């Protein structure tokens, strides 16, 4: 995690490794759906580099950086647990003969 302060803005960058590039892309797609509640004071960028989800947050205050980071990590935790529970089964599809 990298934190910097340029002028009044604070930047936090997190690199979250996944088992595969596909899982990192799924996490990005799922998390990207939810926009920031205060876009004028919190800017978010999500990218995938191989199997790593890279999240960069630029916020007006350190407190917002902490709150935004915590909320993001809670979302990542949920995505990871969901992939772990349903990922391989969902990729295989329903068993033959079931509808």
MDAnalysis code that builds the backbone (N, CA, C; Angstrom):
import MDAnalysis as mda
import numpy as np

u = mda.Universe.empty(297, n_residues=99, atom_resindex=np.repeat(np.arange(99), 3), trajectory=True)
u.add_TopologyAttr("name", ["N", "CA", "C"] * 99)
u.add_TopologyAttr("resid", np.arange(1, 100))
u.add_TopologyAttr("resname", ["UNK", "UNK", "UNK", "UNK", "UNK", "UNK", "UNK", "UNK", "UNK", "UNK", "UNK", "UNK", "UNK", "UNK", "UNK", "UNK", "UNK", "UNK", "UNK", "UNK", "UNK", "UNK", "UNK", "UNK", "UNK", "UNK", "UNK", "UNK", "UNK", "UNK", "UNK", "UNK", "UNK", "UNK", "UNK", "UNK", "UNK", "UNK", "UNK", "UNK", "UNK", "UNK", "UNK", "UNK", "UNK", "UNK", "UNK", "UNK", "UNK", "UNK", "UNK", "UNK", "UNK", "UNK", "UNK", "UNK", "UNK", "UNK", "UNK", "UNK", "UNK", "UNK", "UNK", "UNK", "UNK", "UNK", "UNK", "UNK", "UNK", "UNK", "UNK", "UNK", "UNK", "UNK", "UNK", "UNK", "UNK", "UNK", "UNK", "UNK", "UNK", "UNK", "UNK", "UNK", "UNK", "UNK", "UNK", "UNK", "UNK", "UNK", "UNK", "UNK", "UNK", "UNK", "UNK", "UNK", "UNK", "UNK", "UNK"])
u.atoms.positions = np.array([
    [0.852, -1.155, 0.000],
    [0.000, 0.000, 0.000],
    [0.907, 1.229, 0.000],
    [0.549, 2.216, -0.820],
    [1.329, 3.437, -0.947],
    [0.434, 4.618, -0.631],
    [0.879, 5.519, 0.240],
    [0.105, 6.706, 0.585],
    [0.956, 7.929, 0.302],
    [0.382, 8.909, -0.404],
    [1.120, 10.138, -0.662],
    [0.200, 11.327, -0.458],
    [0.798, 12.497, -0.316],
    [0.022, 13.720, -0.150],
    [0.544, 14.761, -1.124],
    [-0.187, 14.981, -2.209],
    [0.154, 16.027, -3.156],
    [-0.859, 17.129, -2.969],
    [-0.370, 18.343, -2.708],
    [-1.212, 19.478, -2.348],
    [-2.146, 19.040, -1.225],
    [-3.438, 19.086, -1.438],
    [-4.382, 18.725, -0.378],
    [-4.928, 17.307, -0.545],
    [-4.576, 16.636, -1.616],
    [-5.123, 15.311, -1.899],
    [-4.217, 14.213, -1.350],
    [-4.812, 13.093, -0.992],
    [-4.086, 11.943, -0.457],
    [-4.372, 10.748, -1.358],
    [-3.329, 9.993, -1.698],
    [-3.479, 8.854, -2.604],
    [-3.096, 7.564, -1.894],
    [-3.965, 6.565, -2.051],
    [-3.715, 5.235, -1.514],
    [-3.799, 4.263, -2.683],
    [-2.775, 3.427, -2.843],
    [-2.781, 2.399, -3.887],
    [-2.634, 1.039, -3.226],
    [-3.549, 0.123, -3.576],
    [-3.508, -1.241, -3.043],
    [-3.409, -2.212, -4.200],
    [-2.610, -3.248, -4.009],
    [-2.445, -4.306, -5.012],
    [-2.905, -5.611, -4.376],
    [-4.018, -6.162, -4.885],
    [-4.620, -7.356, -4.313],
    [-4.397, -8.533, -5.263],
    [-3.593, -9.533, -4.863],
    [-3.364, -10.691, -5.736],
    [-4.542, -11.666, -5.701],
    [-4.847, -12.220, -6.859],
    [-5.880, -13.247, -6.991],
    [-5.252, -14.505, -7.564],
    [-5.993, -15.590, -7.517],
    [-5.491, -16.872, -8.024],
    [-5.270, -16.846, -9.529],
    [-6.036, -16.013, -10.236],
    [-5.910, -15.946, -11.689],
    [-6.295, -14.557, -12.173],
    [-5.940, -14.269, -13.414],
    [-6.336, -12.997, -14.021],
    [-7.858, -12.916, -14.150],
    [-8.475, -14.049, -14.426],
    [-9.942, -14.085, -14.541],
    [-10.600, -13.679, -13.232],
    [-10.107, -14.180, -12.114],
    [-10.684, -13.823, -10.820],
    [-10.456, -12.343, -10.509],
    [-9.298, -11.819, -10.853],
    [-9.033, -10.389, -10.648],
    [-9.980, -9.550, -11.497],
    [-10.237, -9.986, -12.723],
    [-11.164, -9.261, -13.612],
    [-12.591, -9.319, -13.087],
    [-12.991, -10.471, -12.570],
    [-14.329, -10.589, -11.975],
    [-14.464, -9.618, -10.812],
    [-13.463, -9.566, -9.952],
    [-13.500, -8.655, -8.801],
    [-13.612, -7.210, -9.272],
    [-12.844, -6.845, -10.275],
    [-12.908, -5.476, -10.808],
    [-14.302, -5.164, -11.322],
    [-14.874, -6.073, -12.102],
    [-16.207, -5.843, -12.660],
    [-17.259, -5.694, -11.564],
    [-17.183, -6.533, -10.555],
    [-18.167, -6.496, -9.472],
    [-18.045, -5.204, -8.674],
    [-16.825, -4.829, -8.330],
    [-16.616, -3.643, -7.489],
    [-16.843, -2.358, -8.279],
    [-16.523, -2.370, -9.566],
    [-16.684, -1.178, -10.408],
    [-18.137, -0.730, -10.535],
    [-19.076, -1.631, -10.334],
    [-20.496, -1.288, -10.476],
    [-20.903, -0.209, -9.479],
    [-20.378, -0.278, -8.263],
    [-20.727, 0.693, -7.224],
    [-19.860, 1.933, -7.349],
    [-20.486, 3.044, -7.634],
    [-19.768, 4.316, -7.732],
    [-19.499, 4.874, -6.342],
    [-18.524, 5.753, -6.250],
    [-18.223, 6.406, -4.975],
    [-19.382, 7.320, -4.591],
    [-19.691, 7.367, -3.297],
    [-20.806, 8.175, -2.820],
    [-20.512, 9.673, -2.878],
    [-19.231, 10.028, -2.799],
    [-18.833, 11.436, -2.843],
    [-17.768, 11.622, -3.929],
    [-18.159, 11.574, -5.198],
    [-17.166, 11.613, -6.276],
    [-16.357, 12.911, -6.347],
    [-16.844, 13.969, -5.726],
    [-16.089, 15.222, -5.745],
    [-14.912, 15.207, -4.771],
    [-14.908, 14.282, -3.808],
    [-13.810, 14.214, -2.832],
    [-13.116, 12.858, -2.795],
    [-13.648, 11.859, -3.546],
    [-13.032, 10.530, -3.623],
    [-12.987, 10.100, -5.086],
    [-11.793, 9.873, -5.585],
    [-11.612, 9.379, -6.958],
    [-11.047, 7.965, -6.867],
    [-11.627, 7.054, -7.647],
    [-11.201, 5.656, -7.604],
    [-10.841, 5.185, -9.001],
    [-9.726, 4.456, -9.087],
    [-9.317, 3.815, -10.332],
    [-9.031, 2.353, -10.029],
    [-9.668, 1.454, -10.799],
    [-9.414, 0.021, -10.669],
    [-8.849, -0.490, -11.981],
    [-7.761, -1.239, -11.899],
    [-7.175, -1.878, -13.071],
    [-6.762, -3.290, -12.703],
    [-6.551, -4.105, -13.731],
    [-6.064, -5.464, -13.531],
    [-4.734, -5.597, -14.247],
    [-3.727, -6.053, -13.513],
    [-2.398, -6.323, -14.066],
    [-2.105, -7.797, -13.820],
    [-2.277, -8.584, -14.872],
    [-2.183, -10.042, -14.763],
    [-3.184, -10.526, -13.719],
    [-2.726, -11.116, -12.624],
    [-3.661, -11.635, -11.620],
    [-3.828, -10.684, -10.434],
    [-3.456, -9.423, -10.608],
    [-3.490, -8.463, -9.503],
    [-4.511, -7.361, -9.783],
    [-5.401, -7.157, -8.821],
    [-6.341, -6.038, -8.875],
    [-5.648, -4.841, -8.224],
    [-5.511, -3.755, -8.987],
    [-4.850, -2.553, -8.486],
    [-5.915, -1.477, -8.274],
    [-6.021, -1.017, -7.045],
    [-6.990, 0.024, -6.699],
    [-6.233, 1.261, -6.235],
    [-6.574, 2.394, -6.834],
    [-5.972, 3.658, -6.426],
    [-7.092, 4.605, -6.031],
    [-6.991, 5.137, -4.840],
    [-7.967, 6.092, -4.324],
    [-7.266, 7.411, -4.075],
    [-7.855, 8.476, -4.542],
    [-7.366, 9.816, -4.268],
    [-8.482, 10.537, -3.522],
    [-8.169, 10.983, -2.306],
    [-9.189, 11.574, -1.448],
    [-8.736, 12.926, -0.923],
    [-9.712, 13.712, -0.513],
    [-9.404, 15.047, -0.018],
    [-8.869, 15.035, 1.411],
    [-9.239, 14.010, 2.193],
    [-8.767, 13.931, 3.577],
    [-8.214, 12.533, 3.869],
    [-7.398, 12.448, 4.888],
    [-6.861, 11.161, 5.324],
    [-7.992, 10.275, 5.846],
    [-8.949, 10.866, 6.523],
    [-10.091, 10.109, 7.045],
    [-10.851, 9.435, 5.904],
    [-11.095, 10.168, 4.814],
    [-11.775, 9.576, 3.659],
    [-10.943, 8.470, 3.033],
    [-9.621, 8.629, 3.040],
    [-8.747, 7.573, 2.511],
    [-8.918, 6.295, 3.327],
    [-8.979, 6.443, 4.651],
    [-9.164, 5.283, 5.528],
    [-10.537, 4.643, 5.327],
    [-11.578, 5.448, 5.312],
    [-12.934, 4.916, 5.147],
    [-13.109, 4.240, 3.788],
    [-12.583, 4.863, 2.748],
    [-12.697, 4.313, 1.402],
    [-11.919, 3.009, 1.289],
    [-10.730, 2.979, 1.857],
    [-9.906, 1.763, 1.835],
    [-10.587, 0.622, 2.578],
    [-11.149, 0.916, 3.744],
    [-11.847, -0.114, 4.521],
    [-13.040, -0.670, 3.756],
    [-13.841, 0.206, 3.156],
    [-15.012, -0.243, 2.398],
    [-14.585, -1.091, 1.199],
    [-13.517, -0.682, 0.521],
    [-13.006, -1.434, -0.620],
    [-12.564, -2.833, -0.187],
    [-11.816, -2.912, 0.911],
    [-11.332, -4.208, 1.387],
    [-12.476, -5.115, 1.829],
    [-13.543, -4.544, 2.371],
    [-14.721, -5.350, 2.700],
    [-15.343, -5.924, 1.430],
    [-15.404, -5.113, 0.372],
    [-15.923, -5.598, -0.917],
    [-15.036, -6.695, -1.495],
    [-13.732, -6.515, -1.418],
    [-12.800, -7.531, -1.912],
    [-12.997, -8.832, -1.135],
    [-13.135, -8.730, 0.175],
    [-13.349, -9.918, 0.997],
    [-14.608, -10.664, 0.552],
    [-15.681, -9.934, 0.319],
    [-16.927, -10.554, -0.127],
    [-16.752, -11.237, -1.485],
    [-16.081, -10.577, -2.415],
    [-15.848, -11.154, -3.747],
    [-15.001, -12.418, -3.644],
    [-13.948, -12.377, -2.848],
    [-13.059, -13.534, -2.690],
    [-13.823, -14.717, -2.097],
    [-14.644, -14.454, -1.073],
    [-15.416, -15.541, -0.464],
    [-16.448, -16.091, -1.443],
    [-17.052, -15.219, -2.244],
    [-18.047, -15.666, -3.225],
    [-17.392, -16.500, -4.315],
    [-16.254, -16.053, -4.820],
    [-15.518, -16.835, -5.833],
    [-15.123, -18.186, -5.251],
    [-14.646, -18.183, -4.002],
    [-14.255, -19.431, -3.353],
    [-15.414, -20.396, -3.193],
    [-16.587, -19.863, -2.928],
    [-17.758, -20.703, -2.705],
    [-18.401, -21.176, -4.004],
    [-18.489, -20.284, -5.002],
    [-19.255, -20.601, -6.206],
    [-18.457, -20.568, -7.502],
    [-17.228, -20.072, -7.478],
    [-16.459, -19.835, -8.698],
    [-16.338, -21.018, -9.632],
    [-15.793, -22.124, -9.153],
    [-15.584, -23.290, -10.020],
    [-16.904, -23.919, -10.435],
    [-17.868, -23.987, -9.523],
    [-19.175, -24.559, -9.858],
    [-19.877, -23.713, -10.908],
    [-19.794, -22.397, -10.784],
    [-20.460, -21.516, -11.741],
    [-19.834, -21.637, -13.127],
    [-18.517, -21.834, -13.185],
    [-17.844, -21.990, -14.473],
    [-18.222, -23.286, -15.164],
    [-18.470, -24.350, -14.391],
    [-18.835, -25.643, -14.969],
    [-20.256, -25.634, -15.512],
    [-21.130, -24.820, -14.920],
    [-22.518, -24.800, -15.336],
    [-23.309, -25.871, -14.634],
    [-24.611, -25.949, -14.936],
    [-25.456, -26.942, -14.264],
    [-25.108, -28.349, -14.711],
    [-25.354, -29.335, -13.861],
    [-25.096, -30.731, -14.238],
    [-25.956, -31.126, -15.441],
    [-25.500, -32.090, -16.208],
    [-26.242, -32.569, -17.372],
    [-27.628, -33.057, -16.963],
    [-28.606, -32.679, -17.755],
    [-29.964, -33.139, -17.511],
    [-30.745, -32.286, -16.527],
    [-30.112, -31.319, -15.860],
    [-30.871, -30.473, -14.932],
    [-31.227, -29.169, -15.609],
    [-32.278, -28.557, -15.132],
    [-32.727, -27.279, -15.733],
    [-32.793, -26.225, -14.711],
])
